[in-house]
Amino acid sequence: MKNNDKYQIVIGLEVHAQLITKSKLFCGDSAAFSTNPNSHISPITLAHPGTLPKMNTKAIEYAIKLGLALHCQIEQHNYFARKNYFYPDLPKGYQVSQHTTPICKNGFVTIKVNDVERNIRLNRIHMEEDAGKSLHDVDENYTSIDLNRAGVPLLEIVSEPDMHSSDEAFAYITELRKIVTWLGICDGNMEEGSMRCDANISIRLQGETKLGTRVEVKNLNSIRNVKRAIDIEVERLIGLVENNQPIIQETRSYDADNNSTFSLRSKEDADDYRYFPEPDLAPFHITDEYLVQIKKELPVLPNDLKRRYTNELKLSEYDTSVLCDDKDQSAYFEQVIKYTDNYKAVANWLLGPVKSHLNDSNITYKAFSLPPEKLAALIALVETGVLNFGIASSKVFPVLLAQPEKQPLQIATELNLVQETDTGSIEQWVDEAIAKMPDKVKQYQSGKKGLIGLFAGEIKKLSKGKADMQLVNTMLEKKLNNQ
């Protein structure tokens, strides 16, 4: 980007993650996503007089899980506060949130950009209820209100201004999304609003320590849009400074259709939300015993798995990274390696034929029904030379998926695919291929060693793919060099 070397970009992100609890934060109404407006509401969601909130303890558990996963300090003495701010789609007229006692403080998210790993510091993670949704395109004369989302539990994850490029912001959101879905506390579906991001962006001259005037871009609903909005906003800010125009502290929105941001409102001073403790909810204390219990329930996290796969299983960084992109995939990998220690072969199968099958069938590992021991048995057939990989993946694997009750060897035998390792048969095919192409034999012997592939291909045809190609190549080289 033009003039980018002259300036340092400073980015802080506020991410709202909707928790996948069954009920809302302070009442029993369903927290599930629904396209049927105002179907998950009750007098409590609607804030009718005389209704009182009741705390959802599962939301507290989920908040603590995320805090522990992100190396945070857990605030054990805690309470909720009223944030006085007018939301047209939150019937109370205020939001119940946290102020001086966010449930999680500090911590960090580890990202990797251009092979450089660094920690993005967190300021806080706090719990709060979501607002409803204002719809401006349902009725041409009125704004419609859908209160299904009002009161749904959120975690707001606030970073320090630690990121210095849209690539780092992209990596941060990607990692955060992976962790909340890995923990099973949020589905990470940004398009449905399960995760939303506000980006605080400023620029300053390289070497300066004082932060520049910041702008906030609200409600970014995809990881790609976070990156695009930051890029376009940085370009706008640099343009203002280069043309000696002031940067106004303001809140902006991003229009994905034309890749531009536009002003919503100026923000000259910090908002005064007049926080005070929520009088209808008692303070709560998180005991040491409860923290220990939640720590025990935490799954092994992606970065810990990566270290194990790299250090103990000797897998490549690429393999470990892709395997740990999806919790269900890594769980299936763990199941398969109970039956084989050929870890590299398992990784190759999961990232190759299995992944292709899942993509073609449009399913996830949750719907993948092949028993892990059957895949391990198929891998063993390749490892011991009974099948070659091509035959195993293209011929046996599809039948095994359709008939998982069968053993891979049984399928290979029924289809007459078992690899021929008898040296007599192989020698016969080798001699036949050499006899067919005397001119190619002369060219090979004159130095065109690449022609060995032509002979190997012919033998593959003659054997209908059953010849052990390792033996074939060994015998071919020996015979061609001694002709």
BAFIKE-468715 format. One record per residue (C-alpha): residue in one letter; x, y, z negated. Coordinates in steps of 0.001 Angstrom, whole numbers, padded with zeros to 6 digits. Example, Ala and Ser with C-alpha at 12.3 -4.5 7.8 and 13.67 -1.06 7.14 Angstrom:
BEGIN
(A, (012300, -004500, -007800))
(S, (013670, -001060, -007140))
END
This chain:
BEGIN
(M, (000000, 000000, 000000))
(K, (001253, 003442, 000903))
(N, (003089, 005249, -001936))
(N, (002502, 002269, -004216))
(D, (006210, 002059, -005124))
(K, (006009, 005597, -006459))
(Y, (003219, 004779, -008905))
(Q, (002565, 002128, -011512))
(I, (-000967, 000745, -011529))
(V, (-002429, 000121, -014986))
(I, (-005442, -002169, -015317))
(G, (-007475, -003348, -018270))
(L, (-010433, -005691, -017827))
(E, (-013593, -006197, -019839))
(V, (-015183, -009549, -019047))
(H, (-018644, -010557, -020218))
(A, (-019067, -014341, -020426))
(Q, (-022578, -015664, -020923))
(L, (-022583, -018607, -023330))
(I, (-024377, -021774, -022288))
(T, (-026314, -022186, -025511))
(K, (-029818, -023607, -025189))
(S, (-031401, -020599, -026883))
(K, (-030773, -016872, -027105))
(L, (-028502, -015206, -029628))
(F, (-031178, -014239, -032155))
(C, (-034259, -016287, -031267))
(G, (-035377, -019625, -029881))
(D, (-036240, -018447, -026362))
(S, (-034474, -020371, -023612))
(A, (-031165, -018900, -022471))
(A, (-031212, -020858, -019193))
(F, (-031021, -019067, -015855))
(S, (-034427, -018733, -014194))
(T, (-035640, -017190, -010968))
(N, (-039151, -016899, -012447))
(P, (-039175, -013385, -014018))
(N, (-040161, -012972, -017680))
(S, (-040639, -016693, -018252))
(H, (-038115, -016997, -021118))
(I, (-039517, -014406, -023475))
(S, (-041428, -014191, -026767))
(P, (-042418, -011465, -029264))
(I, (-038830, -011563, -030601))
(T, (-037254, -010976, -027188))
(L, (-039838, -008243, -026623))
(A, (-038923, -006656, -030019))
(H, (-042502, -006562, -031288))
(P, (-042909, -004881, -034711))
(G, (-042364, -007258, -037614))
(T, (-040197, -009730, -035694))
(L, (-036819, -010609, -037198))
(P, (-033655, -012061, -035628))
(K, (-032065, -015347, -036661))
(M, (-028434, -016128, -035847))
(N, (-027501, -018790, -033282))
(T, (-024630, -020650, -034982))
(K, (-023646, -022410, -031738))
(A, (-022673, -019008, -030324))
(I, (-020313, -018483, -033272))
(E, (-018776, -021908, -032661))
(Y, (-018237, -021130, -028969))
(A, (-016671, -017753, -029780))
(I, (-014225, -019388, -032180))
(K, (-013347, -022063, -029594))
(L, (-012412, -019424, -027051))
(G, (-010479, -017424, -029645))
(L, (-008429, -020466, -030656))
(A, (-007799, -021398, -027013))
(L, (-006512, -017862, -026350))
(H, (-004256, -017716, -029450))
(C, (-006447, -015152, -031246))
(Q, (-006725, -014310, -034920))
(I, (-010219, -015303, -036122))
(E, (-012009, -012690, -038240))
(Q, (-013479, -014817, -041047))
(H, (-015477, -012079, -042849))
(N, (-017925, -010907, -040249))
(Y, (-021150, -009075, -039483))
(F, (-023188, -007694, -036598))
(A, (-023795, -004034, -035874))
(R, (-026364, -001992, -034013))
(K, (-025019, -000220, -030970))
(N, (-027348, 002678, -030298))
(Y, (-027514, 003092, -026579))
(F, (-030551, 003243, -024328))
(Y, (-030913, 000204, -022104))
(P, (-034073, 000453, -019977))
(D, (-034196, -003350, -019892))
(L, (-033489, -004088, -023586))
(P, (-036754, -003620, -025497))
(K, (-035176, -002878, -028886))
(G, (-033722, 000402, -027668))
(Y, (-030335, -000680, -029105))
(Q, (-027984, -003605, -028708))
(V, (-026894, -005961, -031474))
(S, (-023132, -006311, -031055))
(Q, (-019960, -006259, -033156))
(H, (-017854, -003228, -033959))
(T, (-015210, -003206, -036688))
(T, (-015131, -006999, -037074))
(P, (-014830, -008601, -033632))
(I, (-014803, -012344, -034195))
(C, (-011463, -012697, -032353))
(K, (-008548, -010249, -032368))
(N, (-005358, -010081, -030332))
(G, (-004332, -013241, -028474))
(F, (-003327, -013513, -024816))
(V, (-004065, -015121, -021446))
(T, (-001108, -016627, -019573))
(I, (-001041, -015920, -015833))
(K, (001362, -016729, -013013))
(V, (001818, -014472, -009986))
(N, (004584, -014958, -007386))
(D, (006186, -017633, -009602))
(V, (006457, -015148, -012491))
(E, (004642, -016179, -015670))
(R, (003570, -013598, -018235))
(N, (001060, -013110, -021031))
(I, (-001751, -010581, -020694))
(R, (-002529, -009344, -024195))
(L, (-006075, -009288, -025495))
(N, (-007457, -006556, -027685))
(R, (-010547, -008375, -028903))
(I, (-013351, -010825, -028204))
(H, (-016719, -010002, -029710))
(M, (-020258, -011366, -029598))
(E, (-023267, -009403, -028423))
(E, (-026667, -009862, -026826))
(D, (-027224, -009277, -023131))
(A, (-029699, -006795, -021687))
(G, (-032411, -007703, -019200))
(K, (-032316, -006887, -015516))
(S, (-033736, -003890, -013642))
(L, (-034863, -004725, -010113))
(H, (-035200, -001852, -007665))
(D, (-036120, -003777, -004521))
(V, (-039251, -005650, -005637))
(D, (-041711, -002736, -005549))
(E, (-041184, 000327, -003377))
(N, (-042717, 002654, -005981))
(Y, (-041536, 001199, -009290))
(T, (-038532, -000378, -010968))
(S, (-039347, -003912, -012105))
(I, (-037967, -005355, -015324))
(D, (-037034, -009027, -015858))
(L, (-036347, -009752, -019536))
(N, (-035295, -013388, -019178))
(R, (-031669, -012420, -019791))
(A, (-032431, -010019, -022672))
(G, (-030948, -011478, -025848))
(V, (-028809, -014122, -024125))
(P, (-025497, -014555, -026040))
(L, (-022409, -012942, -024523))
(L, (-018743, -012846, -025372))
(E, (-017024, -009645, -024323))
(I, (-013336, -010314, -023710))
(V, (-011359, -007065, -023700))
(S, (-007786, -007058, -022451))
(E, (-005113, -004507, -023181))
(P, (-004081, -002351, -020171))
(D, (-001459, -004968, -019329))
(M, (-002048, -005693, -015646))
(H, (-000245, -003831, -012887))
(S, (-001722, -005185, -009652))
(S, (-004940, -006554, -008244))
(D, (-003145, -009909, -007874))
(E, (-002566, -010006, -011637))
(A, (-006201, -009097, -012264))
(F, (-007268, -011864, -009861))
(A, (-005041, -014381, -011669))
(Y, (-006314, -013230, -015076))
(I, (-010004, -013641, -014187))
(T, (-009284, -016971, -012489))
(E, (-007494, -018280, -015595))
(L, (-010159, -016935, -017946))
(R, (-012908, -018525, -015871))
(K, (-011028, -021841, -015905))
(I, (-010692, -021759, -019695))
(V, (-014339, -020911, -020507))
(T, (-015571, -023646, -018148))
(W, (-012936, -026080, -019461))
(L, (-014193, -025475, -023009))
(G, (-017796, -025940, -021833))
(I, (-018956, -022613, -023275))
(C, (-019778, -020774, -020015))
(D, (-020511, -022023, -016497))
(G, (-018430, -019203, -014971))
(N, (-021002, -018545, -012250))
(M, (-020334, -014905, -011423))
(E, (-022974, -014801, -008687))
(E, (-025711, -015624, -011239))
(G, (-024252, -013135, -013713))
(S, (-022765, -015710, -016082))
(M, (-019497, -013806, -015871))
(R, (-019265, -010094, -015103))
(C, (-016270, -007826, -015099))
(D, (-015646, -004117, -015648))
(A, (-012241, -002862, -014489))
(N, (-010512, 000120, -016082))
(I, (-007962, 001496, -013632))
(S, (-005408, 004293, -013778))
(I, (-002110, 005196, -012134))
(R, (001027, 006915, -013360))
(L, (004463, 007663, -011974))
(Q, (006926, 004815, -012295))
(G, (008802, 005149, -015585))
(E, (006117, 007150, -017381))
(T, (004699, 005765, -020622))
(K, (001601, 007923, -021016))
(L, (-001535, 006461, -019479))
(G, (-003179, 008369, -016651))
(T, (-006826, 009360, -016443))
(R, (-008795, 006165, -016026))
(V, (-011870, 005277, -014052))
(E, (-014115, 002319, -014815))
(V, (-015624, 000175, -012059))
(K, (-018668, -001630, -013471))
(N, (-020345, -004975, -012971))
(L, (-018028, -006721, -010507))
(N, (-019677, -010043, -009735))
(S, (-016950, -012135, -008104))
(I, (-013222, -012638, -008558))
(R, (-012651, -011552, -004964))
(N, (-014616, -008355, -005555))
(V, (-012535, -007562, -008642))
(K, (-009420, -007643, -006471))
(R, (-010989, -005675, -003613))
(A, (-012460, -003013, -005904))
(I, (-009116, -002475, -007647))
(D, (-007279, -002173, -004345))
(I, (-009704, 000366, -002906))
(E, (-009844, 002361, -006146))
(V, (-006048, 002505, -006485))
(E, (-005832, 003750, -002917))
(R, (-008401, 006452, -003751))
(L, (-006562, 007522, -006919))
(I, (-003195, 007731, -005154))
(G, (-004836, 009770, -002401))
(L, (-006217, 012240, -004948))
(V, (-002844, 012699, -006658))
(E, (-000948, 012995, -003374))
(N, (-003352, 015747, -002292))
(N, (-003041, 017572, -005645))
(Q, (-006653, 016848, -006577))
(P, (-007699, 015999, -010137))
(I, (-008746, 012497, -011196))
(I, (-012054, 012675, -013036))
(Q, (-012725, 010189, -015819))
(E, (-015875, 008475, -014637))
(T, (-017815, 005265, -014255))
(R, (-018074, 003938, -010719))
(S, (-019717, 001033, -008916))
(Y, (-018432, -001143, -006098))
(D, (-020297, -001660, -002826))
(A, (-019136, -005007, -001424))
(D, (-020899, -004465, 001902))
(N, (-018653, -001581, 002953))
(N, (-015764, -002178, 000502))
(S, (-016030, 001164, -001277))
(T, (-016609, 002553, -004748))
(F, (-018981, 005364, -005648))
(S, (-019541, 007470, -008750))
(L, (-022305, 006593, -011201))
(R, (-021621, 009125, -013944))
(S, (-018807, 011205, -015354))
(K, (-017390, 010182, -018704))
(E, (-015739, 013225, -020228))
(D, (-015770, 011937, -023815))
(A, (-015992, 008578, -025507))
(D, (-019568, 007483, -026082))
(D, (-020868, 007810, -029629))
(Y, (-022853, 004648, -030182))
(R, (-023478, 005404, -033895))
(Y, (-022655, 001855, -034946))
(F, (-023949, 000672, -038302))
(P, (-024347, -002835, -039816))
(E, (-027415, -004654, -038503))
(P, (-029792, -004592, -041520))
(D, (-031820, -007616, -040392))
(L, (-028839, -009997, -040166))
(A, (-026778, -011023, -043191))
(P, (-022982, -010891, -042970))
(F, (-021438, -014308, -042353))
(H, (-018234, -015985, -043501))
(I, (-016229, -018473, -041435))
(T, (-014619, -020968, -043802))
(D, (-011183, -022509, -043426))
(E, (-012815, -025948, -043265))
(Y, (-015033, -024851, -040359))
(L, (-011996, -023537, -038461))
(V, (-010147, -026826, -038976))
(Q, (-013187, -028746, -037715))
(I, (-013440, -026652, -034539))
(K, (-009691, -026979, -033898))
(K, (-010090, -030769, -033995))
(E, (-012889, -030576, -031417))
(L, (-010896, -028514, -028922))
(P, (-009982, -030401, -025732))
(V, (-006410, -030484, -024472))
(L, (-006098, -027219, -022569))
(P, (-004904, -026890, -018941))
(N, (-001484, -025398, -019718))
(D, (-000741, -028166, -022240))
(L, (-001776, -030779, -019676))
(K, (000433, -029151, -017038))
(R, (003459, -029353, -019325))
(R, (002750, -033035, -020032))
(Y, (002226, -033919, -016376))
(T, (005417, -032117, -015370))
(N, (007677, -033206, -018232))
(E, (006416, -036700, -019050))
(L, (004799, -037913, -015823))
(K, (007332, -036130, -013572))
(L, (004692, -034767, -011220))
(S, (005426, -031750, -009051))
(E, (004298, -028300, -010101))
(Y, (001850, -028249, -007193))
(D, (000267, -031565, -008180))
(T, (-000064, -030584, -011832))
(S, (-001536, -027206, -010942))
(V, (-004224, -028653, -008661))
(L, (-005024, -031564, -010987))
(C, (-005566, -029145, -013867))
(D, (-007758, -026797, -011876))
(D, (-010773, -028915, -012758))
(K, (-011416, -030536, -016144))
(D, (-013432, -033430, -014689))
(Q, (-010692, -034131, -012153))
(S, (-007975, -034255, -014813))
(A, (-010242, -036453, -016981))
(Y, (-010638, -038915, -014083))
(F, (-006868, -038823, -013511))
(E, (-006382, -039701, -017195))
(Q, (-008741, -042657, -016814))
(V, (-006999, -044021, -013690))
(I, (-003495, -043866, -015206))
(K, (-004640, -046199, -017982))
(Y, (-004458, -048920, -015314))
(T, (-001306, -047871, -013402))
(D, (001910, -046000, -014089))
(N, (002282, -044879, -010470))
(Y, (001265, -041331, -011417))
(K, (002339, -039783, -008125))
(A, (000202, -042221, -006124))
(V, (-002832, -041441, -008302))
(A, (-002296, -037711, -007759))
(N, (-001975, -038270, -003988))
(W, (-005233, -040216, -003894))
(L, (-007167, -037688, -005970))
(L, (-005877, -034711, -003979))
(G, (-006267, -036569, -000669))
(P, (-008940, -039206, 000061))
(V, (-010979, -038650, -003115))
(K, (-011074, -034888, -002679))
(S, (-012059, -035270, 000991))
(H, (-014881, -037607, -000004))
(L, (-016172, -035202, -002667))
(N, (-016057, -032274, -000235))
(D, (-017745, -034224, 002577))
(S, (-020444, -035478, 000196))
(N, (-020797, -032091, -001514))
(I, (-020530, -033655, -004969))
(T, (-018304, -033196, -008029))
(Y, (-016496, -035717, -010218))
(K, (-019612, -035866, -012416))
(A, (-021347, -037678, -009546))
(F, (-018289, -039717, -008465))
(S, (-019181, -043278, -009435))
(L, (-016072, -045263, -008453))
(P, (-014710, -046952, -011608))
(P, (-011153, -045732, -012335))
(E, (-009839, -049292, -012547))
(K, (-011003, -049982, -008972))
(L, (-009048, -047022, -007620))
(A, (-006011, -048212, -009596))
(A, (-006428, -051673, -008057))
(L, (-006527, -050166, -004561))
(I, (-003364, -048164, -005321))
(A, (-001693, -051407, -006486))
(L, (-002452, -053057, -003130))
(V, (-000575, -050273, -001347))
(E, (002234, -050321, -003886))
(T, (002797, -054077, -003474))
(G, (002629, -053955, 000325))
(V, (-000680, -055827, 000684))
(L, (-002135, -052777, 002481))
(N, (-000594, -049687, 003982))
(F, (-001938, -046324, 002846))
(G, (-003651, -045543, 006157))
(I, (-005661, -048775, 006146))
(A, (-006408, -048487, 002417))
(S, (-007707, -044922, 002674))
(S, (-009567, -045137, 005996))
(K, (-010925, -048696, 005950))
(V, (-011052, -050105, 002409))
(F, (-011815, -046945, 000408))
(P, (-015116, -046117, 002206))
(V, (-016382, -049677, 001700))
(L, (-015284, -049619, -001937))
(L, (-017299, -046418, -002472))
(A, (-020372, -048102, -000999))
(Q, (-019801, -051396, -002850))
(P, (-017990, -050486, -006097))
(E, (-018895, -053854, -007628))
(K, (-016357, -055511, -005285))
(Q, (-012611, -055697, -005793))
(P, (-010408, -053873, -003235))
(L, (-008542, -057106, -002357))
(Q, (-011851, -058857, -001685))
(I, (-012873, -056059, 000720))
(A, (-009481, -056075, 002468))
(T, (-009640, -059863, 002882))
(E, (-013229, -059820, 004179))
(L, (-012283, -057163, 006749))
(N, (-009109, -059076, 007721))
(L, (-006959, -056056, 006829))
(V, (-004361, -057628, 004542))
(Q, (-000933, -056507, 005709))
(E, (001182, -059101, 007493))
(T, (004540, -059547, 005787))
(D, (005540, -062821, 007432))
(T, (008839, -062105, 009169))
(G, (008100, -064636, 011901))
(S, (004921, -062881, 012980))
(I, (006564, -059477, 012748))
(E, (009560, -060620, 014798))
(Q, (007187, -061874, 017498))
(W, (005459, -058453, 017701))
(V, (008833, -056657, 017732))
(D, (010153, -058815, 020576))
(E, (006935, -058286, 022546))
(A, (007110, -054477, 022148))
(I, (010781, -054372, 023183))
(A, (010139, -056589, 026213))
(K, (007322, -054247, 027364))
(M, (009590, -051157, 027514))
(P, (013086, -052010, 028830))
(D, (013639, -048468, 030128))
(K, (012857, -047012, 026677))
(V, (015327, -049478, 025155))
(K, (018093, -048018, 027358))
(Q, (017082, -044447, 026440))
(Y, (017124, -045352, 022730))
(Q, (020570, -046890, 023071))
(S, (021825, -043810, 024919))
(G, (021005, -041675, 021856))
(K, (017263, -040937, 021864))
(K, (016722, -042470, 018426))
(G, (013307, -040791, 018051))
(L, (011887, -043346, 020469))
(I, (011752, -045865, 017614))
(G, (008350, -044344, 016772))
(L, (007066, -045372, 020205))
(F, (008027, -049015, 019571))
(A, (006548, -048885, 016055))
(G, (003270, -047536, 017457))
(E, (003096, -050374, 019970))
(I, (003680, -052942, 017218))
(K, (000927, -051312, 015163))
(K, (-001432, -051856, 018105))
(L, (-000320, -055438, 018656))
(S, (-000802, -056259, 014956))
(K, (-004087, -054296, 014739))
(G, (-002556, -052244, 011951))
(K, (-001736, -055243, 009793))
(A, (002062, -055306, 010191))
(D, (004154, -054108, 007251))
(M, (005691, -051054, 008924))
(Q, (008649, -050957, 006555))
(L, (009665, -054428, 007711))
(V, (008842, -053465, 011296))
(N, (011173, -050458, 011264))
(T, (014002, -052434, 009665))
(M, (013720, -055203, 012245))
(L, (013291, -052753, 015140))
(E, (016479, -050875, 014284))
(K, (018418, -054113, 013981))
(K, (017194, -055519, 017327))
(L, (017434, -052264, 019320))
(N, (020972, -051631, 018134))
(N, (022020, -055188, 019051))
(Q, (020378, -055395, 022490))
END
